[in-house]
Amino acid sequence: MSESGINIQDNVKESKGNQVKSVMEGDKTIIKVRQHEFSVGWPGSEIAPCPGEYLLGALAGCTSGVASLMAKQMNFDLRGMTIEVWGLAGNNKVSATAVLNTTENDERIQKLKEATENVCPVHKFFKSTGMEMDIEWKRA
C-alpha cells in the first residue's frame, strides 16, 4: 500500500504477480497477457510498435489511470487528460506533456502530478533506472 492509500496491486490475482508469455512468429513477437494479445516489432519496422514504444505507452497509460484514481481521492475536478510521451532513442531521458481538462488551479495540478508520480509503478520504475524524467502537467 502506498503512502496515498492506493494499492495498485489490488488487481493482481496470483501470488507470483503478473505473467506474460511471448511467442515469436516470423519477424514479430506475439505477447499474451491473460486473454489479451499484442504484437511487438523492432525499431524501424512497421510490423508493430517496438518494445521502447510500448514502454512509453505503459508510462502514458499508467500515469492516466493513476491520475484518475488520485483525482477521485483528492476530490480533484479531472474531466479528461491527454499525455504525449517521447524518448528512449539512445538517451537516458523521457519527456512528456500531460494536458488536463480541469477547472483546478496550477497548485492543485502540481499536487495531483506529485501524488500520481509517487504512486504510479511505471513512473517509479523509470525513475529507479536513473532515467531523467521531464514531465510537464498543464491545463487545457
C-alpha positions as CSV (number, residue, x, y, z in Angstrom):
1,M,0.0,0.0,0.0
2,S,1.4,3.4,-0.9
3,E,1.5,6.4,1.4
4,S,-1.5,7.8,-0.5
5,G,-3.6,4.7,0.5
6,I,-3.9,3.5,-3.1
7,N,-2.8,-0.1,-3.7
8,I,-2.1,-0.6,-7.4
9,Q,-1.6,-4.3,-6.9
10,D,-5.1,-5.0,-5.7
11,N,-6.0,-6.4,-9.1
12,V,-3.1,-8.9,-9.2
13,K,-4.8,-12.3,-8.7
14,E,-1.9,-14.7,-8.5
15,S,0.8,-14.7,-5.8
16,K,3.6,-14.7,-8.4
17,G,2.4,-11.4,-9.9
18,N,1.7,-10.6,-13.5
19,Q,2.6,-13.2,-16.1
20,V,3.4,-12.6,-19.7
21,K,4.1,-15.1,-22.5
22,S,5.9,-14.3,-25.7
23,V,5.8,-16.3,-28.9
24,M,8.0,-15.4,-31.9
25,E,6.1,-15.6,-35.2
26,G,8.4,-14.7,-38.1
27,D,9.5,-11.1,-37.8
28,K,7.2,-10.2,-34.9
29,T,6.6,-11.4,-31.4
30,I,3.1,-12.0,-30.0
31,I,2.7,-11.2,-26.4
32,K,0.0,-12.9,-24.4
33,V,-1.3,-11.5,-21.1
34,R,-4.4,-13.3,-19.7
35,Q,-6.9,-13.3,-22.5
36,H,-5.2,-10.4,-24.4
37,E,-2.6,-10.4,-27.1
38,F,-0.5,-7.8,-28.8
39,S,2.3,-7.8,-31.4
40,V,5.8,-6.4,-30.9
41,G,8.1,-5.4,-33.8
42,W,11.6,-4.0,-34.0
43,P,12.7,-0.4,-34.3
44,G,12.4,0.8,-37.9
45,S,9.8,-1.9,-38.8
46,E,6.2,-1.2,-39.5
47,I,5.0,-4.6,-38.3
48,A,4.1,-3.4,-34.9
49,P,5.3,-0.9,-32.2
50,C,8.8,-1.7,-30.9
51,P,9.5,-2.5,-27.2
52,G,10.6,1.0,-26.4
53,E,7.3,2.4,-27.8
54,Y,5.4,0.0,-25.6
55,L,7.4,1.3,-22.6
56,L,6.4,4.8,-23.4
57,G,2.8,3.7,-23.8
58,A,2.9,2.0,-20.5
59,L,4.1,5.2,-18.9
60,A,1.3,7.2,-20.5
61,G,-1.3,4.6,-19.7
62,C,-0.3,4.1,-16.1
63,T,0.0,7.8,-15.5
64,S,-3.5,8.4,-16.8
65,G,-5.0,5.6,-14.8
66,V,-3.3,6.5,-11.6
67,A,-4.1,10.2,-12.1
68,S,-7.8,9.3,-12.4
69,L,-7.7,7.3,-9.1
70,M,-5.8,10.1,-7.3
71,A,-8.1,12.8,-8.7
72,K,-11.1,10.9,-7.1
73,Q,-9.3,10.6,-3.8
74,M,-8.3,14.3,-3.8
75,N,-11.8,15.5,-5.0
76,F,-10.0,17.0,-8.0
77,D,-12.1,18.1,-11.0
78,L,-10.4,15.9,-13.7
79,R,-12.7,15.8,-16.8
80,G,-10.1,14.3,-19.1
81,M,-6.4,14.0,-19.8
82,T,-4.1,13.6,-22.8
83,I,-0.4,12.6,-22.4
84,E,2.2,12.7,-25.1
85,V,5.5,10.9,-24.3
86,W,8.7,10.7,-26.3
87,G,12.2,9.5,-25.6
88,L,14.3,6.3,-25.3
89,A,16.1,6.8,-28.6
90,G,19.5,6.0,-27.3
91,N,19.4,8.5,-24.5
92,N,18.6,8.5,-20.8
93,K,15.6,10.9,-20.9
94,V,11.9,10.7,-21.2
95,S,9.9,13.8,-21.9
96,A,6.1,14.2,-21.7
97,T,3.3,16.7,-21.7
98,A,0.1,16.0,-19.8
99,V,-2.8,18.2,-20.7
100,L,-5.7,18.2,-18.2
101,N,-9.2,19.2,-18.9
102,T,-9.9,20.7,-15.5
103,T,-11.1,23.8,-13.6
104,E,-8.4,23.3,-10.9
105,N,-5.6,25.9,-10.4
106,D,-1.9,25.3,-11.0
107,E,-1.1,24.5,-7.4
108,R,-3.8,21.7,-7.4
109,I,-2.5,20.4,-10.7
110,Q,1.0,20.2,-9.3
111,K,-0.3,18.3,-6.2
112,L,-2.1,15.8,-8.5
113,K,1.1,15.4,-10.5
114,E,3.2,14.7,-7.4
115,A,0.6,12.3,-6.0
116,T,0.4,10.4,-9.3
117,E,4.2,10.2,-9.7
118,N,4.5,8.9,-6.1
119,V,2.1,6.1,-6.8
120,C,2.5,5.2,-10.5
121,P,4.5,1.9,-10.6
122,V,5.7,2.6,-14.2
123,H,6.9,6.1,-13.3
124,K,8.7,4.7,-10.3
125,F,10.3,2.0,-12.4
126,F,11.6,4.6,-14.9
127,K,13.0,6.7,-12.1
128,S,14.7,3.7,-10.5
129,T,16.7,3.1,-13.6
130,G,18.2,6.6,-13.4
131,M,16.1,7.8,-16.3
132,E,15.7,11.6,-16.4
133,M,12.0,12.4,-16.4
134,D,10.9,15.7,-17.8
135,I,7.1,15.7,-17.5
136,E,5.0,18.9,-17.7
137,W,1.4,18.9,-16.5
138,K,-0.8,21.8,-17.6
139,R,-4.4,22.8,-18.1
140,A,-6.0,22.6,-21.5
